[in-house]
Amino acid sequence: MKKASNRPFFTIWLTGLPCSGKTTISKALLERLNNDLLLNRGRRFVSLDGDDLRGKLNSDLGFSHEDRKENLRRVGHLSQLFNEKELNVVCSFVSPTDDLRDEALNHIDNVFLVFVECSADKCAERDVKGMWAKAKTGEIPMFTGYSAPYDIPKDADLVLNTENLTLDECVDKLLDSLIG
């Protein structure tokens, strides 16, 4: 979906490897939107983040393919419910494979898909939680980007390469794509 901001209510879906910058971009985008009336045009925005929902709403789910599918299905429905309640949503989820992304995105009427591109090496370097190191030692089996697949979205509305762009440049590019 192009020009999401021309639609009444929409969801921005950020996908990428763990530690690629999805949450960081989401937080910076929300801060800018919520602090600038000219940008937000009176619209309200909320954030749904993988770490937050995994620890709360979806704490009953693990990381098997079926659990990941259920996690993203719930998030897709929740995003659509927020949109129907006149809230725009910024989602940041690994959503690693085409079928899992489809499971979530098929429940959302107006969605703008953003691929947050970053190499696995750079993601591992940025990792403050030590997940990539644990994946390499086998402590975390089926870790996306290391021992589990990540499908680069072929139909992304926007690609943000966080190795080549600063955070401000990523947010500017995203805003330009939405409202420019």
C-alpha positions in Angstrom: 0.0 0.0 0.0 1.4 3.3 -1.0 0.7 6.7 0.5 -0.8 5.3 3.7 -1.3 8.7 5.2 -3.9 9.5 2.5 -6.0 6.7 4.0 -8.0 7.5 7.2 -6.3 5.0 9.4 -3.4 2.7 8.7 -0.7 0.4 10.0 3.0 0.8 9.4 4.7 -2.7 9.7 8.4 -2.8 10.2 10.1 -6.1 9.6 13.7 -7.2 9.7 16.3 -9.3 11.4 16.6 -9.2 15.2 18.6 -6.0 16.2 18.2 -4.5 12.7 16.7 -1.3 14.1 12.9 -1.8 13.9 12.1 -0.8 17.4 14.5 2.1 17.3 13.0 3.5 14.1 9.5 2.9 15.5 10.2 4.9 18.7 11.9 7.7 16.8 9.0 7.9 14.3 6.4 8.0 17.1 8.3 10.6 19.0 8.4 12.8 15.9 4.8 12.2 14.9 3.4 12.7 18.4 5.4 16.0 18.9 4.6 17.6 15.6 1.0 18.6 14.8 1.9 19.4 11.2 3.2 15.9 10.7 0.6 13.9 12.5 -2.3 16.1 11.1 -4.3 15.5 14.3 -4.0 11.7 14.0 -3.1 9.5 16.9 -0.4 6.8 16.7 0.3 3.8 18.9 3.1 1.3 18.9 3.0 -2.5 18.9 6.4 -4.1 19.5 7.5 -7.7 19.5 9.3 -7.6 22.8 6.4 -5.9 24.6 3.7 -8.2 23.3 5.8 -11.4 23.7 6.1 -10.6 27.4 2.5 -9.7 28.0 -0.4 -10.4 25.6 1.4 -13.3 23.9 3.3 -14.7 26.8 1.7 -18.1 26.2 3.5 -18.5 22.9 6.9 -19.8 22.2 9.0 -19.6 19.0 7.8 -22.6 17.0 6.5 -21.9 13.5 2.9 -22.3 14.7 3.4 -20.1 17.8 5.1 -17.4 15.6 2.1 -17.6 13.2 -0.4 -17.2 16.1 1.6 -14.3 17.6 1.5 -12.4 14.3 -2.1 -13.3 13.6 -3.1 -11.8 17.0 -1.0 -8.7 16.2 -2.6 -8.3 12.8 -6.1 -8.5 14.3 -5.1 -6.0 17.1 -3.7 -3.6 14.5 -6.9 -3.7 12.5 -9.0 -3.2 15.7 -6.9 -0.1 16.5 -7.3 1.2 13.0 -11.1 0.7 13.3 -11.0 2.7 16.5 -9.3 5.6 14.7 -5.7 4.9 15.8 -2.8 4.5 13.4 -0.4 1.8 14.4 3.4 1.4 14.1 4.3 -2.3 14.4 7.9 -3.6 14.8 8.1 -7.4 14.5 10.7 -9.7 13.0 7.9 -11.5 11.1 10.5 -13.7 9.5 8.9 -15.5 6.6 6.5 -14.6 3.8 3.8 -16.9 5.1 4.0 -15.5 8.6 3.9 -11.9 7.4 1.0 -12.7 5.2 -0.8 -14.2 8.2 -0.5 -10.8 10.0 -0.9 -8.4 7.1 -4.0 -10.2 5.6 -6.0 -9.0 8.7 -5.1 -5.3 8.2 -7.0 -3.2 5.6 -4.4 -0.5 5.1 -0.8 -1.5 5.7 2.5 0.0 4.7 5.3 -2.6 4.8 8.8 -1.5 5.6 11.8 -3.8 5.3 14.5 -2.7 7.8 17.6 -4.0 6.0 20.7 -4.8 8.0 23.3 -7.6 7.7 23.4 -10.4 10.2 26.9 -9.4 11.2 25.9 -5.9 11.9 22.8 -7.0 13.8 25.0 -9.3 16.0 27.4 -6.4 16.6 24.5 -4.2 17.8 22.9 -6.9 20.0 22.8 -5.6 23.6 20.9 -8.6 24.9 23.4 -11.2 23.6 20.8 -13.1 21.6 23.0 -13.6 18.5 25.9 -14.9 20.7 23.5 -17.3 22.4 22.3 -18.5 19.0 25.9 -19.1 17.9 26.5 -21.3 20.9 23.2 -23.2 20.4 21.5 -21.7 23.5 18.8 -20.2 21.3 17.7 -22.7 18.7 15.9 -21.6 15.6 17.1 -18.0 15.9 15.9 -15.9 12.9 18.8 -14.9 10.7 21.2 -17.4 12.1 19.6 -20.9 12.4 16.2 -20.0 11.2 15.2 -18.4 7.9 14.3 -14.8 7.2 12.6 -14.1 3.9 13.4 -10.7 2.5 10.0 -9.2 1.6 9.6 -8.9 -2.1 6.6 -6.6 -1.8 7.9 -4.0 0.7 6.6 -0.5 0.2 9.9 0.8 1.5 13.4 -0.4 2.3 15.4 1.3 5.1 19.1 0.2 5.2 20.2 0.9 8.7 23.8 0.3 8.0 23.9 3.1 5.4 21.4 5.5 6.8 21.3 7.3 10.2 18.3 7.0 12.4 17.1 10.5 11.4 17.6 9.6 7.7 15.5 6.5 8.2 12.7 8.4 9.8 12.8 11.2 7.2 12.7 8.6 4.4 9.8 6.8 6.0 7.9 10.1 6.5 8.6 11.2 3.0 7.2 7.9 1.7 4.1 8.2 3.8 3.2 11.8 3.3 5.6 13.2 0.8 
